[in-house]
Amino acid sequence: MIRKSTFFSVPQEIIKPTNLYRVFSLLFITFLLVILSNWMAIAFLERTTESENKWIMLSHLMEPVDVIILGDSAAFYGVDPDVLNQKLNKSFLNLGTWANLSAMNDAWLLQSYIDRFGPPKAVIIARYFINWKEGFDRKAGLQIPLSIREWNKLNPLPPKDWRYLLQRLVTRYIPLYAFDRTFRSVASSPVSAFISFTQLKDSPDSGSRGQFRYLNVHSSHLSNQLNDFQKEMDHRMDLTISKENLSGIERIRQISESFGFPVFIVEMPLLREVNQIPGVVGIRNNLAQQLKKTTEGSRFVRYHTGTFILPESHFYDLTHVNYWGAIKYSSFLAKILAQRSQT
């Protein structure tokens, strides 16, 4: 409040007297606004990332399915549960996530499903061949919406140092202050977020198979990605499966043998030009030997060595198929599963 004094004098500010009640009231209102804004952010994140965050989707699942699909983002976008259902007359759930969460996350998702619904009839693990080298990314792991108590019970053991646990608490309960959340990226760059969202399209009847999404456009950057990948292959003589992927596969093997259901490990489709790059076939053969050795002696885990090659028109980018690629690969996968079930 400004009071005008006598002629030519400087205006003076009159500060109203306050008390502890007003101070605490202001602090309380501020606290409520912080809680409300973070609560709204959590609700927003659950609604906008449900199709990507398979943990949230799994928590909303109402009934069991016959077959669980696990793996990386190539499996997320490339294995169509409806096609498999039509070919095999079984219900499928796609729980594919991201390569940088590794097979450890696959094991955790599978165990979480079994805790709620019991063991499935079968499990499919599908990954793009180059992604077997990926470890567990701590930042990506922050997106797994588990309490600290649930986190500490996971097997294989996740990171448990106090700094990481503190980051998990912040990310889970006050996401506006987190370092890496979808809400922050949307708020800071709404145009880019909108463009990314419009590149995804819901497939028909997606509710029956767990919010499956397919990529419906062909990337104009595919040729550049192919050149970059070829340069990487020129300097890569071998590919070693990461310890996180090995521990995840081992845990899934233990679970499958405990409950007696089969696990099929399969490769995602390859772009024809990728398969023609010198060294790729040798790297894939070496990878196959590592996976065979990992599953050796298991009564239930099987690795399928077949390769499915698709033309450029069936790919969104170097590692992800588009809608037509997903349909073709899923039909191919259904034949493999039908043959395996007869043996």
N, C-alpha and C positions, 0 to 999 in steps of 0.2 A: 504494500500500500504506500503510495507516494503522496506526501502532503506538500502543497505549495505554501511557502512562507511569505514573508513581506516582499515588497517590490525589489527586483534585481537580486534577491537572495537565492542560494543554491537549494534545489529541492532536497528534502530529507526523507529517508526511508524509515517508516515506523514498523518495527518488528513486533508482532503480536506475542504476548507472553505464552509460553508453553508449559507443559508439565509431563510427568512420566507416563501418564495415561495416553497422551497424544503420541509420544515417542513409541511406546509399545504397540499402539494401534497401527501406526505407520509400518513398523517392522512386521507385524502380523499380516497386514494386507499384502506387503511385498512378498512375504514367505508364501502366502496362498497363491499369489500370481505365478510365482516360480513353479510351485507344485502343479498348478492347473496347466501352465504352458507345457511342462514336460509330460504330463499325463496325455495332453492332446497330441504331442509329438509321438509318444509311444503308440497311441491309437492309429495315428497316420502311418507310421512305419509298418505296423502289422497289416494294414489294409493294402498299402502300396507295394510291399515286398513279399506278400504271402506266397505268390507263385515261385519266387526265387528262394525264399527262406523255408526250406522243407521241414525244418523243425516246427515252425508255426503251423504249417499245413498238416503235419503229422499229429499235432496236438488237437486239431479240429476234426480229425478222421473219426467217423462214427461207427464204422463196421470193418471187420477184417477183410483182407483180400487174399487171393491165392498165391500171387507171385509179387515179390518186391524187386524193383529195379534200382540199383545203386550205381554210383559212378561220378564222372565229372560233368562239366557243362555240355560236352559233346553228347553225352547220354541224356542230359536234361532236355536238350532240343531235338535229339535225333531218334529217340526210342518212343514210339507212339503206342501207348497202352490200348487204345481202341482198336488199332490194327491187329495187335496181338490177341486181343479178346475175340475179335471176329474170326481169326484164323484158328485159335486153339480152344475157344469157348471157356476161358478162364478169366478171372478178374486180375488186373495188373495195377500197380501203383508205382509211378515214377518218382523216386526220391533222389534223382541225380542232383548234385550241387555244383561245386567248383573244384577244379584240379588242385588249387592251393590249400584245400582242406584235407586232402589226402584220403587214403582208405581208412584212416583212423576214424574220420567222421562217418564213413559208411558203416563201420562196426558199431559206432555209438547209436546211429539211427536204427540199425537193425535190432540192437538190444532194447532200445526204447519201444520199438514196435512190439517186440515179443513180450515185454513187460505188460503191455496193455491188452494184446490180443492173442498171445501165444505164437508159436512158430508158424511161418508161412509154409506153403507146399514146396516152394523153390525160391531161389534168389539168383538174379542176374547182376553181374558186375561188368559194366561197360566203360572203357576209357580210351581216349585217343592215345596212340602209342607213345608219343613224345611226352605225355603228361605223367607217365609212370616215374619220371625223375623228380617230380615236384614233392617238396616236403610240406610240413604244416606251417602255414603262415599265421603268425600270432594276431595280426590285425584282422585278418579274415575270420579267425576264430572268435573274435569279440562279438560277431553277429549271431553266434549260437545262443539262443535265449534260454539258458539254464541258470538256475540259482547256484550260488557258491557250493551249497550242500550237494546238489545234483552233479555239479562239475567235478567235485572231488571224488565222486563214486565211479567216474567213467573208467573204462578199460578198453584199450590201452590208456595209460596214464597221460593226461594232458599237462600243459604247463601249469605249475602251481606256485610260482614265486609271488611274493606279496605285491610287487608292482603290477603284475599282470592281473591278479585277482582284484586289485583296486580299479584297474581299467575296466574290468568286467562289470563291477558294481556301477561305475559311472555310466557305461554304455547301456546297461540294462535299465537303470532307474532314473537317470537324468541325462537323456540322450542329447539335449541341446548343448551340453558341455562336453560331449564326446568328440574324439578327434576324427572319426571316420564313420559317419552315418549317412544314409540316404537322404534324410531330412535336410542336413546341412548342404549337401550337394544340390538338392532341388531348390532350396532357398537362395543359394549363392548363384546358381546358373539355371534359372527356370526354362530358358529356351532350349539349352542342350538336353535337359532332363526330358522335356516334351518330345524332342526329336527321337531320343533313345526309346521312349515309351511307344511312339507310333511305329517303330520298326518291329514291334512285337504284335502278334495277332492271336487272339484266342481261337483255338480250333473248335469245331462243332462238338457239342455235348461234352465239353471239357470237365464239367463238374463230376462226371462219373469216374474219372481217372486221376484226379488230384491236380487240377489247375495246370494241365500240360499246355505248354505254349510252343508254337513253332515260329521260326523266322521266315517271313514271307517275301523277303526281297533278296536280290543278288547284289553282293557288295562290289562296288567299282574299284575297291582297293585290292582285289584278290591277286592281280598280277604282281603288284608291289610286294604283297605278303609272300608270294611264291618266290620272288627273287631274294628276299631277305632270308627265307627259310633255306634256300639253296646255299647261300653264303654260310649259314650256320652249319649246315651239313658238311660243307667243305672242311670245316675245322673240327668236326665231331667224329671221332673214330669209334665211339662206343656209347652205350647208354646203360646206366646202372639204376636199378630200381631203388628209390629212396628208402631209408630205414623206417620212415613213417608209413609208407605204403606197405612195406613188408610186415610191420607189426599189425597193421589193420587187417591185412589178408590172413595173417596167422590167427588173429582173434575171431574173424569170421569163420575160419576153418574149425576152430574149437567149438563155436556156437553150433555150426551145422552138424558136427559129429555128436554133440551133446543131444540134439533134438532129432537128428536123422533126416534132414532135408538136403537136397542137392543144391550146389552152387555152381553156376556156369560163368566163367570169365571169358569175355569176348572183346574183340577189337572193334572200334568204331570205324566207319568207312574212310577210305583214303581217296583223295583227289588223284586222278589218273597221272597227272604231271608230277605229283609228289612221289608216287611209287616209281617213277622213271628216273628220279634223281640218283646219281651214283652214291652208293653207300647206304641208302635207305633200306634196301632189302636186307643187307647184312646186319644193320642195326636192329631191324625187326626180328630177324632170325635169332640174334643174340638175346633179345628181350624174351622171345618165346622160350628159349632154353632156361632163362632165369625163372620165368613163371612156372614152367614145368617142374623145375627143381623145387620151387616153393610149395607146389601142390603135390609133390611126389609122396606116395604113401597114404594119401588121404582117400578115404572111401567115398567121399561125397563131393569134393571140390574138383572140377574139371576145367581145363583150359582149352578153348577151341582155337585152333591155329589157322583157320580159314581167313582169307582177306576178301573184303568186299570193296571193289573199285567203282567209283562213280565219276561221271563227267562234270565239267565245271558248272554246267547249268543246274546241277543239283546241290550246289554248295552256296552257303551265305558268305562264308569266309574260309580260310584255309583249314580250319578244324571243325567247323559247324555246318551241318547240312541245312538246307531250307526245307520247306514243306514237302516238296516232291522227293527230296532225298530221304526225309524221315519216313515217308510212306514206303519207299522201295526197301530201305534198310530194315524196317520193322517187319516187312513181309519176308525178307531173307532170314531174319532172326527167328521168325515163327517156324520156318522150315527146319532150321537147326535144332530148335527146342523139340519139335515133333519127332525128329530122328533120334535125338538123345533119350527121349522118354520111352522109346521103343527098345532101346538097348539095355 
